[in-house]
Amino acid sequence: MKCLYRRALTVVLTAFVVIAASAQMRWYDPMKPEIPFISGRAWNAEIGNSSFGRMPQRMQTNLPQAVWELSKNAAGLSVRFQSNTRNVTVKYTLDRMPGYVNMSKLDFAGVDLYARDANGRQHWIGNHMGWNFGDTITIGYKHIRTRDFASRGLEFELFLPPYSTVTSLQVGVDDGSDFKFLPESAERPIVVYGSSIVQGASPSRPGLMWVTQVKRDLDYPVVNLGFSGSAYMEPSLFEAMGEISARAYILDPMPNSYNLDGPDIQKRMVDGVKYLRTKNDAPILLVESPGGVDSVLRYDASDAYNSGNVWLLKAYNELVSLGVDNLYYLSEGEIGMDEDSYIEGVHPNDIGNRLQAQAVERKLREMLAEDTLNRRYAPVRQHRDGLYVWMERHNEVIGLNRTTDPEVLCIGNSITHFWGGEPLSHNNGGGTWNKLWGKRRVVNMGFGWDRIENVFWRIYHGELECCSPEYIFLLIGINNINNGDKEEDVARGIVDLASAIHARQPQAVLHVVEIYPAKGLEAKVERTNALVREWLPVGDHVKLISLNRVLLMDDGSGNINPDMFIEGLHPNENGYAALAKELKKQAGL
């Protein structure tokens, strides 16, 4: 009797602790705004907060019924938010609990949490079995900490269950912690069309789906149009994809479409690609089915997949012969599945999903000029500065460059950011910005705390698209010097960055501005600038200018003039006024 009493007391106390812990959290609903904070949806504004589905209601009548029903599943969708919380709890409901023998419950009905620190480094966060799969599912993530810029917290991305229809979802964080939902990058997405393997079968959790791995590894928005058992290349699917202004299309329907007659495979793919090409000139990748890995003892299955791939290759060759350009092909051999890559011979496990992700990523790096990795400064986002939200400013810049037809772009860090102009944030320059530029249409692409690698990310992720400026000004590097980077690396990074900008905007005159001096770093800045002067190829459209003399003392010491600075790094209004006068003279504005 005593043991039963203790056991009952333990249950009561545990329930009390759970209730108390829940009461100490604040809850946020990504579906509350009219345009919800759902990433991975091509029609997010149109679908709105009516559902967690992937396709808008108007498409129901044209889509195959099976595709429409599967589009209600949250495959590839995620919720992004920023917080300095130590604990995260997710509670959500499903229209029903599916059951799949060949899938982990954490895959088809679970969520998966990743986070980036202030310097953009990404890490996975395990739930350590902190779940409760009841009518309302709760999954908790405890004791989360970061060392760098700890007060800034982390940028989280919560991947939703790929084989379930989510009906509600809330994110809970510690009471008193900062919290903000984040939008997806406004750049063009990669669109992936395919079968159950694209939708999310059968890794152990959503973050290990090969499509999600591509999103995480390359950091591009990805639209997942995977439909289990239903990827048969109907015209309505290509019409839907044609509505999306895509960075690239990945067409991977063969794990289902191999069941069609061979000539039908060829015709459907040829017609579909030709239709996409009337809507978009983005690169298109055709992917063979890597099925039949147990072919030594089950060659019948292997023969069926191989037959489908033969007809896919015929479609590719026909399209090439018709002059369809920017077309790519990924063969079964390039994917490289083996006997340990599948869970039951049809769907890849964690190993297989990783192999497919790596194969697709290699091909995408070949397809996308934006994804050329720098030798020293690999592109990465950041959120070191607490005065603004980095991703929101990124989207504002994309919007302005698409809609205002800017004549001038000013690219840089906080020194540019805090001068003035649009998008408006801080203004340390008083009226000097407007006096300098007058009636010219200028976009301020300065981002506080940016380093060279962050500018690489921004130009690779859409900020230089849909505009044709006359002038571009680039001032970057002081934060890399402050970070302890070698002078040679900083100089080479600036030269490489200038090359990348010029390649994307060849009509513009690119003015590379030498790094401004900073207190205590004057000598290192000058040595870095000397290397840039030596290495930068200048010409009619690439010029190097130095404004530094107006920021230095007149005594020849090479030290900064404190009257021109707020704290030895950022110019004050006097400094900006002097810079504006010198810039106008040297750039011929």
Phi, psi and omega per residue, in radians:
M1 nan -0.697 3.131
K2 -1.108 -0.699 -3.141
C3 -1.126 -0.706 3.129
L4 -1.128 -0.675 -3.138
Y5 -1.114 -0.802 -3.140
R6 -1.079 -0.685 -3.128
R7 -1.143 -0.754 3.118
A8 -1.116 -0.701 3.132
L9 -1.106 -0.687 3.118
T10 -1.069 -0.754 3.120
V11 -1.064 -0.793 -3.135
V12 -1.088 -0.798 -3.132
L13 -1.109 -0.709 3.114
T14 -1.083 -0.774 3.119
A15 -1.080 -0.684 3.129
F16 -1.111 -0.738 3.134
V17 -1.093 -0.754 3.125
V18 -1.067 -0.801 3.134
I19 -1.102 -0.745 -3.136
A20 -1.114 -0.747 3.135
A21 -1.094 -0.721 3.135
S22 -1.106 -0.654 -3.118
A23 -1.184 -0.358 -3.132
Q24 -1.543 0.101 3.140
M25 -1.935 2.642 3.002
R26 -1.875 2.485 -2.987
W27 -1.995 2.472 -3.096
Y28 -2.314 2.426 -3.070
D29 -1.968 1.983 -3.124
P30 -1.187 -0.267 -3.123
M31 -1.609 0.012 -3.074
K32 -1.178 -0.747 3.116
P33 -1.184 2.754 3.095
E34 -1.043 -0.709 2.967
I35 -1.811 1.812 -2.978
P36 -1.298 2.870 3.109
F37 -1.550 1.207 3.103
I38 -2.041 2.086 3.115
S39 -1.644 2.626 3.089
G40 1.665 0.108 3.124
R41 -1.901 2.173 3.115
A42 -1.226 -0.438 -3.088
W43 -2.067 0.750 -3.008
N44 -1.056 -0.790 -3.120
A45 -1.154 -0.683 -3.112
E46 -1.217 -0.778 3.120
I47 -1.171 -0.668 3.098
G48 1.105 -2.599 -3.090
N49 -1.700 0.380 -3.139
S50 -1.319 -0.462 -3.122
S51 -2.899 2.969 3.022
F52 -1.638 0.299 -3.128
G53 -1.243 2.968 -3.043
R54 -1.785 -0.263 -3.055
M55 -2.303 2.580 -3.065
P56 -1.279 2.706 -3.064
Q57 -1.004 -0.605 -3.074
R58 -1.092 -0.314 -3.108
M59 -1.487 -0.172 -3.022
Q60 -0.989 -0.744 -3.038
T61 -1.202 -0.434 -3.092
N62 -1.652 -0.439 -3.088
L63 -1.398 2.617 2.940
P64 -0.965 2.488 -3.050
Q65 -0.988 -0.721 -3.130
A66 -1.110 -0.696 3.117
V67 -1.119 -0.774 3.139
W68 -1.042 -0.795 -3.136
E69 -1.099 -0.716 -3.140
L70 -1.240 -0.432 3.117
S71 -1.161 -0.267 3.082
K72 -1.312 -0.331 3.073
N73 -1.241 2.638 -2.988
A74 -1.596 0.539 -3.088
A75 -1.001 2.187 3.071
G76 1.412 -0.085 -3.134
L77 -1.445 2.640 3.126
S78 -2.588 2.866 3.073
V79 -2.150 2.217 -3.103
R80 -1.935 2.405 3.112
F81 -2.690 2.772 3.128
Q82 -2.072 2.330 -3.121
S83 -2.814 2.680 3.010
N84 -1.806 0.406 3.132
T85 -1.133 2.681 3.024
R86 -1.632 -0.286 -3.090
N87 -2.427 2.475 3.080
V88 -2.242 2.317 3.007
T89 -2.199 2.343 3.112
V90 -1.983 2.232 3.031
K91 -2.174 2.353 -3.059
Y92 -2.698 2.847 3.115
T93 -2.192 2.691 3.105
L94 -2.085 2.714 3.104
D95 -1.179 -0.469 3.029
R96 -2.874 2.787 3.092
M97 -1.612 1.894 3.126
P98 -1.229 2.907 3.088
G99 -2.436 2.078 -3.129
Y100 -2.241 2.197 -3.135
V101 -1.166 -0.617 -3.026
N102 -1.712 0.412 3.083
M103 -2.418 2.544 2.984
S104 -1.209 2.483 3.082
K105 -1.069 -0.588 3.101
L106 -1.185 -0.344 3.072
D107 -1.460 -1.034 -2.990
F108 -1.313 -0.378 -3.100
A109 -2.300 0.067 -3.092
G110 -1.757 2.984 3.020
V111 -2.004 2.864 -3.035
D112 -2.479 2.297 -2.982
L113 -2.021 2.275 3.031
Y114 -2.187 2.842 3.116
A115 -2.617 2.624 3.021
R116 -2.009 2.399 3.090
D117 -1.406 -3.097 -3.046
A118 -1.109 -0.397 3.108
N119 -1.632 0.114 3.042
G120 1.549 0.069 3.130
R121 -1.360 2.303 -3.025
Q122 -1.767 2.446 3.111
H123 -2.509 2.645 3.062
W124 -1.519 2.581 3.074
I125 -2.098 2.067 3.138
G126 -1.403 2.658 3.090
N127 -1.569 -0.171 3.087
H128 0.852 0.770 3.089
M129 1.114 0.431 3.116
G130 -1.540 1.129 -3.091
W131 -2.299 2.807 3.010
N132 -2.492 1.881 -3.127
F133 -1.617 1.332 3.051
G134 -1.853 -2.757 3.065
D135 -1.041 -0.718 2.920
T136 -1.847 2.103 -3.098
I137 -1.500 2.341 3.032
T138 -2.180 2.375 3.070
I139 -2.338 2.234 -3.054
G140 -2.006 2.607 3.115
Y141 -2.263 2.052 -2.923
K142 -1.966 2.712 2.943
H143 0.974 0.850 -3.131
I144 -1.476 2.250 -3.131
R145 -2.436 2.669 3.017
T146 -2.408 2.532 -3.075
R147 -1.549 -0.768 -3.059
D148 -1.423 2.247 3.106
F149 0.868 0.908 -3.005
A150 -1.014 -0.619 -3.121
S151 -1.164 -0.381 3.134
R152 -1.359 -0.303 3.124
G153 1.282 -2.649 -3.044
L154 -2.276 2.715 2.954
E155 -1.693 1.956 -3.079
F156 -1.662 2.615 2.956
E157 -2.342 2.093 -3.099
L158 -1.827 1.989 3.135
F159 -1.539 2.315 -3.031
L160 -1.549 2.876 -3.064
P161 -1.193 2.205 -3.009
P162 -1.327 -0.349 -3.069
Y163 -2.056 0.444 -3.137
S164 -2.324 2.658 3.040
T165 -1.685 1.897 -3.115
V166 -1.393 2.321 3.133
T167 -1.896 -0.359 3.044
S168 -2.806 2.695 3.122
L169 -2.766 2.384 3.050
Q170 -2.366 2.560 3.089
V171 -1.921 2.209 3.121
G172 -1.895 2.359 3.089
V173 -2.277 2.912 -3.125
D174 -1.011 2.353 3.067
D175 -1.048 2.288 -3.123
G176 1.674 -0.181 3.107
S177 -1.485 2.762 3.068
D178 -1.295 2.614 3.110
F179 -2.699 2.428 3.064
K180 -2.735 2.206 2.979
F181 -1.189 2.544 -3.121
L182 -2.022 2.486 3.080
P183 -1.379 2.803 2.962
E184 -1.224 2.696 3.026
S185 -1.026 2.421 -3.093
A186 -1.388 0.070 3.139
E187 -1.237 2.974 3.122
R188 -1.215 2.419 -3.092
P189 -1.583 2.886 2.878
I190 -1.534 2.275 -3.113
V191 -1.891 2.186 -3.114
V192 -2.049 2.153 3.099
Y193 -2.015 2.325 3.140
G194 -3.099 -2.746 -2.956
S195 -1.747 -2.737 3.116
S196 -1.030 -0.527 -3.117
I197 -1.176 -0.698 3.046
V198 -1.180 -0.716 -3.117
Q199 -1.105 -0.549 3.058
G200 2.440 0.410 3.070
A201 -1.831 2.330 -0.002
S202 -2.423 1.129 3.018
P203 -1.289 3.121 -3.070
S204 -1.422 -0.346 -3.134
R205 -2.731 2.815 -3.022
P206 -1.035 -0.596 -3.112
G207 -1.162 -0.245 -3.116
L208 -1.774 0.054 2.946
M209 -1.009 2.468 -3.055
W210 -1.112 -0.585 3.128
V211 -1.157 -0.708 3.115
T212 -1.188 -0.637 3.079
Q213 -1.075 -0.713 3.088
V214 -1.061 -0.763 3.105
K215 -1.048 -0.793 -3.094
R216 -1.239 -0.707 -3.056
D217 -1.271 -0.725 -3.099
L218 -1.664 -0.255 3.066
D219 1.106 0.575 2.996
Y220 -1.772 2.613 2.938
P221 -1.075 2.460 -3.138
V222 -2.286 2.302 3.057
V223 -1.793 2.062 -3.101
N224 -1.645 1.912 3.047
L225 -1.976 1.000 3.053
G226 -1.677 2.334 -3.080
F227 -2.359 1.922 -2.989
S228 -1.004 2.126 3.089
G229 1.193 0.205 -2.960
S230 -2.355 0.367 -3.128
A231 -1.621 1.509 -3.076
Y232 -2.104 0.349 2.953
M233 1.027 0.660 3.075
E234 -1.154 2.613 3.140
P235 -0.949 -0.607 -3.098
S236 -1.101 -0.498 3.105
L237 -1.254 -0.721 3.090
F238 -1.191 -0.591 3.071
E239 -1.112 -0.706 3.098
A240 -1.124 -0.802 3.132
M241 -1.101 -0.578 3.138
G242 -1.147 -0.320 3.086
E243 -1.325 -0.250 -3.028
I244 -1.678 2.211 3.028
S245 -1.365 1.571 -2.948
A246 -1.610 2.623 2.946
R247 -1.335 -0.625 3.100
A248 -2.834 2.676 3.033
Y249 -1.967 2.347 3.020
I250 -2.046 2.018 -3.077
L251 -1.869 1.933 -3.010
D252 -2.306 0.956 -3.082
P253 -1.610 -0.052 -2.962
M254 -1.113 -0.480 3.057
P255 -1.034 -0.317 2.970
N256 -1.868 -0.766 -2.973
S257 -1.244 -0.197 3.069
Y258 -1.088 -0.311 3.121
N259 -1.286 -0.290 3.124
L260 -1.291 2.850 2.991
D261 -1.098 2.515 -3.076
G262 -0.898 -0.945 3.130
P263 -1.035 -0.540 3.115
D264 -1.193 -0.670 3.062
I265 -0.997 -0.860 -3.107
Q266 -1.070 -0.829 -3.082
K267 -1.137 -0.773 -3.100
R268 -1.117 -0.719 3.140
M269 -1.209 -0.755 3.135
V270 -1.078 -0.822 -3.137
D271 -1.106 -0.706 -3.116
G272 -1.154 -0.775 3.139
V273 -1.161 -0.716 3.106
K274 -1.056 -0.672 3.113
Y275 -1.141 -0.814 3.134
L276 -1.025 -0.653 -3.102
R277 -1.190 -0.380 3.044
T278 -1.312 -0.292 -3.080
K279 -1.836 -0.423 -2.919
N280 -2.782 2.469 3.088
D281 -1.750 0.268 3.140
A282 -1.116 2.612 3.092
P283 -1.080 2.550 -3.108
I284 -2.165 2.288 3.135
L285 -1.980 2.169 3.030
L286 -1.703 2.303 -3.013
V287 -2.076 2.217 3.046
E288 -1.274 2.761 3.020
S289 -1.370 2.254 3.108
P290 -1.601 0.285 -3.084
G291 -1.166 3.048 3.127
G292 1.360 0.580 -3.108
V293 -1.269 -0.305 3.086
D294 -1.667 0.645 -2.974
S295 -1.215 -0.324 -3.130
V296 -1.077 -0.707 -3.118
L297 -1.966 -0.105 3.093
R298 -2.314 1.052 -3.070
Y299 -1.205 -0.260 3.110
D300 -1.139 -0.761 3.112
A301 -1.152 -0.732 3.133
S302 -1.071 -0.722 -3.140
D303 -1.067 -0.697 -3.120
A304 -1.139 -0.797 3.107
Y305 -1.110 -0.758 -3.109
N306 -1.097 -0.650 3.115
S307 -1.078 -0.759 3.094
G308 -1.077 -0.716 -3.140
N309 -1.122 -0.605 3.093
V310 -1.013 -0.768 -3.115
W311 -1.283 -0.528 3.045
L312 -1.126 -0.738 3.115
L313 -1.116 -0.638 3.068
K314 -1.089 -0.696 3.101
A315 -1.091 -0.762 3.115
Y316 -1.046 -0.832 -3.120
N317 -1.114 -0.664 3.096
E318 -1.114 -0.751 3.132
L319 -1.104 -0.707 3.088
V320 -1.090 -0.749 3.141
S321 -1.133 -0.467 3.108
L322 -1.436 -0.046 3.103
G323 1.519 0.256 3.082
V324 -1.238 2.052 -3.074
D325 -1.719 3.066 3.123
N326 1.007 0.690 -3.102
L327 -1.992 2.378 -3.052
Y328 -2.310 2.839 -3.047
Y329 -2.427 2.363 3.096
L330 -2.108 1.991 -3.061
S331 -1.522 2.857 3.078
E332 -0.988 -0.731 -3.129
G333 -1.116 -0.618 3.123
E334 -1.206 -0.523 3.102
I335 -1.250 -0.756 2.950
G336 1.353 0.607 3.071
M337 -1.147 2.638 3.046
D338 -2.289 -3.019 -3.035
E339 -1.169 -0.349 3.120
D340 -1.609 0.128 -3.005
S341 -1.617 -0.114 -3.014
Y342 -2.162 2.720 3.136
I343 -1.554 -0.590 -3.129
E344 -2.551 0.206 3.121
G345 1.720 -0.111 -3.123
V346 -2.083 -0.708 -3.064
H347 -2.049 2.373 -3.122
P348 -1.262 2.529 3.043
N349 -1.515 -2.829 -3.140
D350 -1.031 -0.731 3.136
I351 -1.089 -0.839 -3.120
G352 -1.113 -0.703 3.108
N353 -1.120 -0.632 3.110
R354 -1.189 -0.734 3.121
L355 -1.070 -0.763 -3.136
Q356 -1.170 -0.708 3.110
A357 -1.052 -0.781 -3.121
Q358 -1.126 -0.689 3.129
A359 -1.145 -0.751 3.132
V360 -1.167 -0.705 3.138
E361 -1.102 -0.714 3.092
R362 -1.041 -0.737 -3.135
K363 -1.195 -0.705 3.130
L364 -1.113 -0.631 3.099
R365 -1.139 -0.519 3.046
E366 -1.293 -0.640 -3.055
M367 -1.362 -0.578 -2.955
L368 -1.936 1.999 3.082
A369 -1.070 -0.518 -3.127
E370 -1.066 -0.393 -2.980
D371 -1.727 0.306 3.055
T372 -1.212 2.046 -3.077
L373 -1.346 2.392 3.055
N374 -1.305 2.571 -3.086
R375 -1.111 -0.585 -3.076
R376 -1.979 -0.662 -2.999
Y377 -2.030 1.530 3.093
A378 -1.180 2.379 -3.079
P379 -1.036 2.380 3.122
V380 -2.740 2.569 3.061
R381 -1.451 3.067 3.105
Q382 -2.710 2.831 2.949
H383 -2.590 0.962 -3.119
R384 -1.335 -0.501 -3.007
D385 -1.625 2.163 -3.124
G386 -1.478 0.012 -3.095
L387 -1.467 -0.192 -3.140
Y388 -2.750 2.967 3.110
V389 -1.822 2.003 -2.973
W390 -1.000 -0.840 -3.093
M391 -1.189 -0.614 3.074
E392 -1.102 -0.737 3.115
R393 -1.145 -0.699 3.066
H394 -0.955 -0.822 3.137
N395 -1.183 -0.626 3.083
E396 -1.102 -0.733 3.124
V397 -1.105 -0.795 3.098
I398 -1.000 -0.786 -3.132
G399 -1.089 -0.768 3.128
L400 -1.139 -0.730 -3.131
N401 -1.185 -0.478 3.098
R402 -1.377 -0.486 -2.918
T403 -1.993 -0.330 -3.020
T404 -1.828 -0.064 -3.098
D405 0.861 1.059 -3.007
P406 -1.133 2.496 3.045
E407 -1.524 -0.487 -3.054
V408 -2.359 2.357 2.990
L409 -2.070 2.297 3.101
C410 -2.010 1.893 -3.030
I411 -1.814 2.296 3.124
G412 3.097 -2.716 -3.108
N413 -1.906 -2.605 -3.065
S414 -1.135 -0.462 -3.140
I415 -1.107 -0.655 3.038
T416 -1.384 -0.793 -3.095
H417 -0.925 -0.801 -2.993
F418 -1.545 0.148 3.108
W419 -1.332 -0.765 3.140
G420 2.597 -2.912 3.084
G421 1.448 -2.994 -3.095
E422 -1.897 2.499 -0.040
P423 -1.186 2.334 -3.036
L424 -1.328 2.344 3.032
S425 -2.419 -1.781 3.033
H426 -1.527 2.816 3.083
N427 -2.524 1.688 3.060
N428 -1.616 -0.120 -3.025
G429 -1.689 0.055 -3.112
G430 1.032 -2.295 -3.130
G431 -1.653 0.130 -3.039
T432 -1.183 -0.537 3.117
W433 -1.085 -0.904 -3.114
N434 -1.136 -0.621 3.117
K435 -1.154 -0.647 -3.139
L436 -1.198 -0.831 -2.970
W437 -1.639 -0.349 3.101
G438 1.034 -2.228 -3.082
K439 -1.583 0.051 3.107
R440 -1.116 2.548 3.066
R441 -1.471 1.933 -3.030
V442 -2.168 2.359 3.019
V443 -1.953 2.200 3.109
N444 -1.488 1.838 3.138
M445 -1.757 0.536 3.012
G446 -1.487 2.387 3.130
F447 -2.226 2.092 3.134
G448 -0.931 2.354 3.102
W449 1.297 0.122 -3.135
D450 -1.200 2.506 2.980
R451 -1.997 3.114 -3.096
I452 -0.995 -0.749 -3.099
E453 -1.124 -0.522 3.117
N454 -1.284 -0.614 3.078
V455 -1.200 -0.682 3.025
F456 -0.955 -0.824 -3.139
W457 -1.022 -0.777 -3.045
R458 -1.144 -0.728 -3.122
I459 -1.334 -0.427 3.055
Y460 -1.356 -0.246 -3.044
H461 -2.060 0.692 2.838
G462 1.742 -0.056 -3.030
E463 -1.304 -0.310 3.119
L464 -1.827 0.210 -3.123
E465 -1.574 2.730 3.015
C466 1.068 0.577 3.042
C467 -2.660 2.763 -3.136
S468 -2.427 1.285 -3.094
P469 -1.205 2.739 3.067
E470 -1.479 -0.628 -3.128
Y471 -2.287 2.528 2.973
I472 -2.292 2.344 3.086
F473 -2.045 2.251 -3.121
L474 -2.095 2.105 3.050
L475 -2.316 1.900 -3.059
I476 -2.683 2.724 2.997
G477 2.251 -0.427 -3.058
I478 -1.132 -0.589 3.126
N479 -1.244 -0.498 3.032
N480 -1.214 -0.688 3.077
I481 -1.111 -0.771 3.084
N482 -1.062 -0.502 -3.135
N483 -1.384 -0.088 3.126
G484 1.592 0.207 3.127
D485 -1.159 2.638 3.117
K486 -1.174 2.560 3.136
E487 -1.024 -0.704 -3.135
E488 -1.110 -0.685 3.132
D489 -1.165 -0.762 -3.123
V490 -1.103 -0.801 -3.129
A491 -1.101 -0.777 3.124
R492 -1.126 -0.658 3.114
G493 -1.090 -0.724 3.119
I494 -1.127 -0.749 3.135
V495 -1.115 -0.780 3.121
D496 -1.122 -0.693 3.120
L497 -1.125 -0.733 3.089
A498 -1.054 -0.703 3.113
S499 -1.101 -0.735 -3.132
A500 -1.153 -0.683 3.131
I501 -1.186 -0.785 -3.134
H502 -1.091 -0.664 3.133
A503 -1.096 -0.566 -3.108
R504 -1.547 -0.379 3.139
Q505 -2.354 1.130 -3.024
P506 -1.162 -0.379 -3.126
Q507 -1.348 -0.347 -3.065
A508 -1.430 2.605 2.946
V509 -1.496 1.991 -3.110
L510 -1.641 2.031 3.068
H511 -1.727 1.926 3.026
V512 -1.514 2.042 -3.082
V513 -1.653 2.216 3.116
E514 -1.030 2.557 -3.116
I515 -1.013 2.322 3.104
Y516 -1.209 2.588 3.076
P517 -1.184 2.706 3.093
A518 -2.408 2.654 -3.063
K519 -1.014 2.195 3.117
G520 1.427 -0.131 -3.115
L521 -2.104 0.209 -3.039
E522 -0.972 -0.797 -3.074
A523 -1.183 -0.738 -3.141
K524 -1.161 -0.677 3.093
V525 -1.084 -0.770 -3.116
E526 -1.144 -0.678 3.111
R527 -1.125 -0.674 3.109
T528 -1.151 -0.793 3.117
N529 -1.067 -0.630 3.115
A530 -1.091 -0.670 3.098
L531 -1.182 -0.673 3.090
V532 -1.095 -0.743 3.105
R533 -1.038 -0.612 -3.123
E534 -1.322 -0.644 -2.952
W535 -1.734 -0.390 -3.028
L536 -1.319 2.123 3.066
P537 -1.329 1.941 -3.108
V538 -1.721 2.772 -3.121
G539 -3.030 -2.762 -3.089
D540 -1.110 -0.538 -3.055
H541 -1.979 0.001 3.050
V542 -2.311 2.062 -3.096
K543 -2.258 2.636 3.107
L544 -2.006 2.233 3.121
I545 -2.266 2.628 3.090
S546 -2.167 2.216 3.108
L547 -1.897 0.128 -2.862
N548 -1.205 -0.431 -3.062
R549 -1.066 -0.502 -3.101
V550 -1.355 -0.167 -3.130
L551 -1.810 -0.063 -3.058
L552 -1.827 2.787 3.050
M553 -1.144 2.690 -3.141
D554 -1.450 -0.012 -3.036
D555 -1.503 0.045 3.125
G556 1.390 0.106 -3.118
S557 -1.287 -0.369 -3.072
G558 1.447 0.060 -3.140
N559 -1.517 2.695 -3.132
I560 -1.197 2.685 3.004
N561 -1.558 1.916 -3.063
P562 -1.067 -0.348 3.123
D563 -1.203 -0.224 -3.100
M564 -1.732 -0.027 -2.994
F565 -2.243 2.707 3.035
I566 -1.363 -0.859 -3.066
E567 -2.491 0.332 3.120
G568 1.716 -0.078 3.122
L569 -2.193 -0.904 -3.089
H570 -1.635 2.256 3.084
P571 -1.095 2.584 2.975
N572 -1.601 -2.960 -3.089
E573 -1.118 -0.616 3.080
N574 -1.111 -0.748 3.135
G575 -1.102 -0.784 3.126
Y576 -1.132 -0.627 3.117
A577 -1.108 -0.748 3.114
A578 -1.163 -0.709 3.111
L579 -1.111 -0.744 -3.130
A580 -1.056 -0.765 -3.133
K581 -1.107 -0.759 -3.132
E582 -1.230 -0.684 3.133
L583 -1.116 -0.740 -3.127
K584 -1.066 -0.680 -3.120
K585 -1.243 -0.800 -3.048
Q586 -1.308 -0.601 -3.097
A587 -1.575 -0.065 3.123
G588 1.173 0.624 -3.091
L589 -1.423 nan nan
